[in-house]
Amino acid sequence: MIDLYGIKPNQQYGTSTPPKSFEEQYDKATEKKALEIYNADMEKTDKQYAPHNVVSQYAYQLTNKDTVPMIYYGDMFKTDASYMKEQTVYYEPIEKLLKVRKGYAYGKQNVTSYKTNTSPTVAGKDLISSVRYGKDRNTGVATVIGSNSKTNTTVNVDMGSAHANQVFVDATGFNSQKLVTDNKGTLTINVKGTKNPQVNGYLGVWIPTKDKAPAIAPQKIAVYQGKRATLKPQLVSSNSKLASVTYTSSKKRELL
């Protein structure tokens, strides 16, 4: 509205250019026009008036420990429409984050700052993670937030040994792939920045699922001295294919 009225903050006015007062200029028609401009700006990738990464801010607040966050009506619904009738572009992801808070945001917390290709010397400038370890295997969440659309890196997030060999998905839906922790509970995340009306950088809110983790199907083959056997490993609980195979043995003398 200040722009529409031509008001320029911190400008020194002379006698020939009297200052404009917002209180004196204010009218409902200009307010209506300003709200239309603001609502349209929220849906743009490059915003002029609306702040970037509103969803990421809520992602951190709603998974944070020992705080009571506030959800602002205007971030979920358009304030110039009938009550709760028109949703903003942020409504759906914020609703999902509220469900994450209720269902998964439990346990102790650990916040980690990372160096990236876009911030190689200052950790946390472009990328952080906030982990809630959960109260059991069915709870816990890893919130990974980036603020630079050009970030392209890989981070290892410790979810705790209770989450070893477990499948995780992004509750926001911004990332469609499924990730699996290793046998120590480490979640490896490929962070590739993006830029759209909802996220300018990166956002992934990774929660555990009850999906079975991929594993090698057991094989039993009898091998006698002087004979050969061919192993054909196959993945189960996965649609992926093995890219490469490395064989090891608890008895190294018997591995030929």
Solvent accessible surface area in square Angstrom, and as a share of the most:
residue,aa,sasa,rsa
1,M,57,0.25
2,I,75,0.38
3,D,88,0.45
4,L,69,0.34
5,Y,24,0.09
6,G,36,0.34
7,I,24,0.12
8,K,129,0.55
9,P,92,0.58
10,N,163,0.84
11,Q,85,0.38
12,Q,172,0.76
13,Y,64,0.24
14,G,43,0.41
15,T,147,0.85
16,S,103,0.66
17,T,72,0.42
18,P,94,0.59
19,P,96,0.60
20,K,95,0.40
21,S,40,0.26
22,F,88,0.37
23,E,153,0.69
24,E,148,0.66
25,Q,68,0.30
26,Y,85,0.33
27,D,55,0.28
28,K,144,0.61
29,A,74,0.58
30,T,22,0.13
31,E,49,0.22
32,K,122,0.52
33,K,110,0.47
34,A,17,0.13
35,L,50,0.25
36,E,86,0.38
37,I,66,0.33
38,Y,79,0.30
39,N,17,0.09
40,A,52,0.40
41,D,5,0.02
42,M,5,0.02
43,E,90,0.40
44,K,107,0.45
45,T,46,0.27
46,D,95,0.49
47,K,27,0.11
48,Q,139,0.62
49,Y,100,0.38
50,A,5,0.04
51,P,70,0.44
52,H,62,0.28
53,N,25,0.13
54,V,9,0.05
55,V,0,0.00
56,S,4,0.02
57,Q,94,0.42
58,Y,9,0.03
59,A,0,0.00
60,Y,69,0.26
61,Q,70,0.31
62,L,3,0.01
63,T,0,0.00
64,N,28,0.15
65,K,73,0.31
66,D,129,0.67
67,T,61,0.35
68,V,146,0.84
69,P,31,0.19
70,M,124,0.55
71,I,51,0.26
72,Y,132,0.50
73,Y,78,0.30
74,G,28,0.27
75,D,29,0.15
76,M,21,0.10
77,F,17,0.07
78,K,42,0.18
79,T,78,0.45
80,D,64,0.33
81,A,29,0.22
82,S,76,0.49
83,Y,161,0.61
84,M,101,0.45
85,K,150,0.63
86,E,86,0.38
87,Q,101,0.45
88,T,10,0.06
89,V,43,0.24
90,Y,2,0.01
91,Y,41,0.15
92,E,103,0.46
93,P,4,0.03
94,I,0,0.00
95,E,62,0.28
96,K,64,0.27
97,L,0,0.00
98,L,68,0.34
99,K,135,0.57
100,V,4,0.02
101,R,72,0.26
102,K,163,0.69
103,G,33,0.31
104,Y,57,0.22
105,A,10,0.08
106,Y,78,0.30
107,G,28,0.27
108,K,158,0.67
109,Q,48,0.22
110,N,68,0.35
111,V,72,0.41
112,T,48,0.28
113,S,57,0.37
114,Y,29,0.11
115,K,124,0.52
116,T,8,0.05
117,N,87,0.45
118,T,41,0.24
119,S,5,0.03
120,P,90,0.57
121,T,107,0.62
122,V,84,0.48
123,A,48,0.37
124,G,24,0.23
125,K,137,0.58
126,D,11,0.06
127,L,1,0.01
128,I,43,0.22
129,S,1,0.01
130,S,1,0.01
131,V,4,0.02
132,R,18,0.06
133,Y,65,0.25
134,G,16,0.15
135,K,139,0.59
136,D,67,0.35
137,R,101,0.37
138,N,80,0.41
139,T,11,0.06
140,G,0,0.00
141,V,0,0.00
142,A,0,0.00
143,T,1,0.00
144,V,0,0.00
145,I,27,0.14
146,G,1,0.01
147,S,65,0.42
148,N,46,0.24
149,S,34,0.22
150,K,160,0.68
151,T,2,0.01
152,N,88,0.45
153,T,32,0.19
154,T,74,0.43
155,V,8,0.04
156,N,98,0.50
157,V,3,0.02
158,D,81,0.42
159,M,1,0.00
160,G,20,0.19
161,S,92,0.59
162,A,65,0.50
163,H,1,0.00
164,A,19,0.15
165,N,78,0.40
166,Q,8,0.04
167,V,5,0.03
168,F,0,0.00
169,V,39,0.22
170,D,10,0.05
171,A,21,0.16
172,T,5,0.03
173,G,51,0.49
174,F,69,0.29
175,N,27,0.14
176,S,112,0.72
177,Q,78,0.35
178,K,124,0.52
179,L,26,0.13
180,V,60,0.35
181,T,4,0.02
182,D,64,0.33
183,N,112,0.58
184,K,149,0.63
185,G,0,0.00
186,T,34,0.20
187,L,0,0.00
188,T,67,0.39
189,I,1,0.00
190,N,98,0.50
191,V,0,0.00
192,K,137,0.58
193,G,14,0.14
194,T,60,0.35
195,K,97,0.41
196,N,49,0.25
197,P,39,0.25
198,Q,37,0.17
199,V,3,0.01
200,N,28,0.14
201,G,0,0.00
202,Y,7,0.03
203,L,3,0.02
204,G,0,0.00
205,V,0,0.00
206,W,0,0.00
207,I,18,0.09
208,P,7,0.04
209,T,27,0.15
210,K,171,0.72
211,D,66,0.34
212,K,162,0.69
213,A,26,0.20
214,P,50,0.32
215,A,50,0.39
216,I,90,0.46
217,A,24,0.18
218,P,129,0.81
219,Q,83,0.37
220,K,202,0.86
221,I,77,0.39
222,A,76,0.59
223,V,92,0.53
224,Y,155,0.59
225,Q,186,0.83
226,G,80,0.77
227,K,140,0.59
228,R,237,0.86
229,A,46,0.36
230,T,99,0.58
231,L,83,0.41
232,K,143,0.60
233,P,32,0.20
234,Q,122,0.54
235,L,49,0.24
236,V,67,0.39
237,S,58,0.37
238,S,40,0.26
239,N,162,0.83
240,S,74,0.48
241,K,185,0.78
242,L,67,0.33
243,A,111,0.86
244,S,96,0.62
245,V,69,0.39
246,T,122,0.71
247,Y,108,0.41
248,T,119,0.69
249,S,41,0.26
250,S,119,0.77
251,K,126,0.53
252,K,170,0.72
253,R,231,0.84
254,E,123,0.55
255,L,83,0.41
256,L,206,1.02
